[in-house]
Amino acid sequence: MKITVERFIHRPDWTISRFYLNGIHIFYSIEDEYRIKKVKGETRIPEGIYPLGLRYSPKFSSDYLADANYNLILSKNATTLQKQTLIPHELIWVQNVPGFDFILVHWGNTDDDTDGCLVIGDSIGIIKNQEGVLNSRNTYTKFYPQIIAGIKKEPSFIEYKSIN
């Protein structure tokens, strides 16, 4: 499985990209801006191809539990019986990025939500008086099972590249 992040809107504080899964455009993403010198939590990762893995996140993993098909269920809505059968939610982890640790794909809306990670949504728009991605949680939960299944099935990679 290959994910491509095609950066096409570059602003002083953020970058918006098209997100492709095996060559098919499925949603948009936002991340921090390009910087020559890295600033922790305020710099997008360098262009390149990186392996994908899974990782537990103290900040994000507890929001969801996953069933055997990796469908996500809000933890607060899960019954006691479901909680006994569901598995912990692991996030998509971009690995081996020189100078960066724990780059995740997750939900949010603007560059304020990225902290160096990649935030996904189904469209681009204005939220909190900033440009960003919209319907992020719904987009994340919709595509999570497909992406996780791919990562668990075979070596998977993400490529970051810029156009214009």
C-alpha positions in Angstrom: 0.0 0.0 0.0 1.2 3.5 -0.8 0.0 6.8 0.4 0.9 10.0 -1.4 0.7 13.4 0.2 0.8 15.9 -2.7 1.4 19.4 -1.2 -0.3 22.0 -3.4 -1.2 25.0 -1.1 1.8 26.5 0.7 1.2 29.3 3.2 3.5 31.0 5.7 1.9 29.0 8.6 0.6 25.8 7.0 0.4 23.5 4.0 -2.6 21.8 2.4 -2.2 18.6 0.4 -4.2 16.0 -1.5 -4.1 12.6 0.1 -3.9 9.6 -2.3 -4.3 6.0 -1.4 -2.8 3.7 -4.1 -3.1 6.5 -6.6 -6.7 7.4 -5.8 -7.5 10.8 -4.3 -9.5 10.2 -1.1 -9.2 13.3 1.0 -7.2 16.4 2.0 -4.7 17.0 4.7 -3.1 19.9 6.5 0.2 20.1 8.2 2.7 22.7 9.4 4.7 24.9 7.0 8.0 24.3 5.4 11.0 25.6 7.3 14.7 25.4 6.5 15.5 24.9 10.2 13.1 22.7 12.2 11.0 24.1 15.0 9.5 21.4 17.1 5.8 21.1 16.5 5.8 23.8 13.8 7.6 22.3 10.9 6.3 19.8 8.2 8.4 16.8 7.5 10.8 16.8 4.6 9.8 15.5 1.2 10.6 11.8 0.8 9.2 8.3 1.2 8.8 6.9 4.7 7.6 3.5 6.0 4.3 3.4 7.9 3.6 1.6 11.1 1.1 1.7 14.0 1.5 3.4 17.3 -0.4 4.0 20.5 -0.9 7.7 21.2 -1.5 8.9 24.8 -3.3 11.9 23.3 -5.5 10.3 20.6 -5.8 6.5 21.1 -8.1 6.6 24.1 -10.8 8.4 22.0 -11.6 5.2 20.1 -11.6 1.4 20.3 -11.5 -0.8 17.2 -13.3 -4.0 16.3 -11.8 -7.0 14.5 -12.2 -5.2 11.1 -10.6 -2.0 12.5 -13.9 -0.1 12.5 -13.6 2.6 15.2 -16.1 3.1 18.0 -16.0 6.1 20.3 -14.8 4.8 23.6 -17.4 6.9 25.5 -20.2 5.2 23.5 -18.9 1.6 23.9 -20.9 -0.7 26.2 -19.1 -2.6 28.9 -19.4 -5.8 26.8 -18.0 -4.1 23.7 -15.0 -2.8 25.8 -14.2 -6.4 26.7 -14.0 -7.4 23.0 -12.7 -4.4 21.2 -9.0 -3.7 20.7 -7.0 -0.6 21.5 -6.9 2.1 18.8 -3.5 2.5 17.2 -2.7 5.5 14.9 -1.0 5.5 11.6 2.7 6.3 12.3 5.1 7.9 9.8 8.4 6.3 10.7 12.1 7.0 10.1 11.8 10.7 9.4 15.2 12.2 10.1 15.0 14.6 13.1 11.3 13.9 13.8 9.6 11.5 16.2 6.1 10.2 16.5 4.6 11.7 13.3 1.0 10.5 13.3 -2.0 10.8 10.9 -5.0 11.9 12.9 -8.0 14.2 13.1 -8.2 18.0 13.7 -8.9 21.0 11.5 -6.1 23.5 11.3 -2.4 23.8 11.6 -3.0 24.5 15.3 -4.1 20.8 15.6 -1.1 19.3 13.8 2.0 19.7 16.1 4.0 18.4 13.2 1.6 15.6 12.3 -0.7 15.1 9.3 -4.4 16.0 9.9 -7.0 14.7 7.4 -10.4 15.9 6.2 -12.8 15.4 3.3 -12.6 19.0 2.0 -10.9 22.4 2.5 -12.7 25.3 4.2 -12.7 27.9 6.9 -13.0 26.8 10.5 -12.1 28.8 13.6 -11.4 31.7 11.3 -8.6 29.7 9.6 -8.3 27.7 6.5 -8.1 24.0 7.2 -9.7 20.6 6.5 -13.3 19.8 7.3 -15.2 16.8 8.6 -11.9 15.4 10.0 -13.2 12.8 12.5 -15.7 11.4 10.0 -13.0 11.2 7.4 -10.6 9.5 9.8 -13.1 6.9 11.0 -14.3 6.2 7.4 -10.8 5.5 6.0 -9.0 4.1 9.0 -10.1 0.5 8.5 -8.9 0.4 5.0 -5.5 2.0 5.7 -4.9 -0.1 8.8 -5.7 -3.3 7.0 -3.2 -2.3 4.3 -0.5 -1.5 6.9 -1.1 -4.9 8.6 -1.1 -6.8 5.4 2.0 -5.6 3.6 4.9 -3.1 3.9 3.3 0.3 3.4 4.8 3.7 2.6 3.9 7.3 2.5 5.4 9.8 0.0 5.5 13.5 0.7 6.0 15.6 -2.4 5.2 19.2 -3.4 3.8 20.5 -6.6 4.2 24.2 -7.5 
